[in-house]
Each structure stands twice: as structure tokens, then as C-alpha cells.
Amino acid sequence: MGEKKIAKTSIADYLAKEMESEFRHEYRDGEIVAMSVGSINHGILGRNMIISIDKRLDQGSCQVMNNDIRVYLERYESFVYPDAYVVCGDIETAESDKNSITNPLLVIEVLSPNTEAYDRGNKFRKYRSLTSFKEYVLISQEEYLVETFFKQDEKTWIINTTMGLENSVQIRSIGATIPMAEIYRNLTNIDKDA
């Protein structure tokens, strides 16, 4: 017996369903994918990063967005909800949906066991298709560890790993330095020895 084929959903149908839905869904290759429920630490880390970045942004030219606003990845016909991201200059939106942004400079994802492989792999590859995209930040909620991927040029990404609460993370795309203790403040149930 062969695999059961699942009918692809159009972008228009996805957007219509998403407007009516209580819960968020990503759109990947014609399929609607339910977003997993985040942990307390996931929510705290996302909030902490938004607050930390907002304090350091040049007022007026850049703004930080939360995970309520979609990003459209046109080359892959995908809609995703980053945990946080920064847009500098004018906000650009998708032709198919004026509520989906297409020009993030910096994208932040808090890693979860269920999504880490996707965040590191295919999702990062899709983000790289955006000409505006210059930096990717991955935050562990299992240990005090933040990874940054900065686009030096079209072929080169600089990877930096920051570990330990006594250190600070360099966010090159916005010229910011954020103490790890600020990112990880108020967390619950984290391995204190990590």
C-alpha cells in the first residue's frame, strides 16, 4: 500500500484559516503546521531578548517584533513566526499578506527539543534567502548558551558561541552587547551547572 497523499493548501487558504484560528500555524511547502506550545522558560527568554534589544536600538530606525507577526519567505513560499526579530528602515510586507513581514535584519529563535533541528537546519536555510537577513541568534533553554550566526558576506557566516552568565553576547547587526545574565534572568528549572 502506498503513502497517503496529503492535498496541499494554497497560501490564500492558509491565510484565511490563520485569521480565524485561535492558535498559530506555520505554512511550509503547502502544508499547515501547528506551532508547539512553548515552555515557561521559552516565553521568559523570548521576552527578555525583546526587552534587551529594544533598550539598545537606535530610536526610530529599527524596531523589535515579537512572535505575533509572521515573516514570509517568498522563495520557499513559507510563513513562519520567529520568537523575535528586528526590522530596520521601512517595514516591507508580502504581496499576498500585508501582515507578513519580508525584511527582518536579525532573527532570534529560542530552541526547543521539538524544533531545534528545524531551527538550525531548514528554517535557517530559508531565512538566508532574504536579502535583508544578516544575523541569526539561537538561545538554549537547557543551559546558559547563545549562538550567533553573522553574515560577513554572501558566502561567509561567522559563528560565535557564548556560554556562562558572566559573559555577554555580541549582536553585530545592531551593534549591541547583551549580558547573558540579562538574557537568562528570572528563569525556572535550568541546569545551574551548565
Buried (B, 14 or more C-beta within 10 A) or exposed (E): EEEEEEEEBEBEEBBEEBEEEEEBBBBBEBBBBEEEEBBEBBBBBBBBBBBBBBEBBEEEEBBBBBBEBBBBBBEBBBBBBBBBBBBBEEBBBBEBBEEBBBBBBBBBBBBBEEBBEBBBEBBBEBBBEBEBBBBBBBBBBBEBBBBBBBBEEEEEBEEEEBBEBEEBBBBBBBEBEBBBEBBBBEBEEBEEEE
